[in-house]
Amino acid sequence: MNIALIAHDRKKDEMVNFVIAYEPVFEQGHQLFATGTTGTRIMENTKLRVHRFMSGPLGGDQQIGAMVAANEMDLIIFLRDPLMAQPHEPDITALLRLCDVQGIPVATNVATAEILVKALYRGDFAWRELVHKYKPGIEE
């Protein structure tokens, strides 16, 4: 499974702690992706390998969004800070909209993230393998 991990500045510690708690699940053959600093912090605090994109405000959210649009992302954990205005809010909104369009499970808080990761552990996302297997081609 391709899993994106994104966290706003005031949520980065929470993300790191979450990933540490579920490291055994994340290391089960999943490909992890993250925006710049979040990915660095995760790698510094775990044994996980994370493909890092740019920082969110510099386009990282859009890079992950491109994977979502191409149906190449399976799950997103995006710990948002609802109490702080973000300068790249349009990018965040676009990413969440793409998740809705493509049917990509997305968690924006730890409570939902925990439910999704436990479902991942149980194998409840096997349906995503079918999505990849029968991915329709682009029609001209």
N, C-alpha and C positions, 0 to 999 in steps of 0.2 A: 504494500500500500504506500502511496505517496502522501505524506503528511506534512502540512505546513504549520509552523509554530511562529506566532507573531505576538508581540507584547508592547504596549505603550510604555513609556519610560517608567512611570510609577507602578507598573505591573510586572516589570522584568524580574524582580526578586521572586514574586509569586509564581511566574512561569518556571524559573529555574527550580524552585522547590517542588513544583508539580512534576516536572520532568524527572527530577531525582527520585521522587516517590514512585513513578511508573516507568523507570528506566528498564526494568526487565521486560515490560510489554513493548516499549519502543525499539528494543534491540532484537526483536523477533523477525528480522528480515525486512523491516520497513525502511523506506527511503525518507529521510527527514530533510526538510527545507525550512529556512527561516530568513527573516530579514536580518541585516547586518549585525548589529550589536546583540540582538537576542540570540542569534546563532552562536556568536562568539562566547557569550556568557554560558550557554548550555554546554558547549564543548569544553570550556574551562572547568566546569563543575561535574561533568559526567564522562563516561568513556564512549559516548555516542559520537558518530560522525554526522555532521550537518552540512548540507550544501547551503551556503550563504548567498543571498541576493543582496542588493544594495539596501541601505537603511530605508525604512518606510517613506519618510519625507523626500528621499532622493529617487524614489521610483520602485523600491522593493515591493510595495503592495501591488503595483501594476505588473511587475514581473510575475508574481504569484498569480495575479489575475489572468495573465496570458495563459498560464498552465490550466487554470480553471476553464477558461474559454475554449481551450483545446481538449477539455475533458481529460486532462492528464494529472489532476489532483484528486485525491480520494477523501480527504478529511482535513479540515482546518480548525486549529485552536487559535483563536485571536483574542487574547486578554486585553480588552479595551478599557480605557479609563473614561468612564462616562461623566466624570466631574471636571474634565479638563478639555478645553477647546483644542482641536488639532488643526494645524495649518494645512494638512493634506486631507481634510475631511471628505472632499469629493472623491479622492482615490479610494478611501475606506468604503464609502457608500457604493462606489462602482464595484468593488471587490465583493461586498455582501450581495449586491444585486446579481452578479454573475453566479455566485453560489446558489442563489434561488433559481436562476434560469437553468443551470446545469444539474440541480438536485444534489449538490455537494453538502454533506453534513458540516455544519460550522457551529462552534461553541464560542461564545463571547464572554464567558465567565467560568470560574473554576468548577462550580457545581455542574454545569452542563458538560464541561470538558471531562469531568470524572465519569459521567454516565457514558459518554462516547468512547472513552478509553477502555472502560470495562466491557462495552459491547465489542470493541475491537479485539480484546483479549478472548472473548467467547467465540469469535469468528462470525459475528453478526454482519460484517461488511463484505462477506463473500460475494454478494450481489454485484459489487463494484468490479469484480473480475469478469463477470458477464458483460458489463458495460464496455470494458476494454476489448474483450474478445469480439464483440459484435459492433464495434465502433463504426458508424456509417462514414463513408467517404464524403469528400466535398463534391457537391454536384456543380457542374458548370452550366 
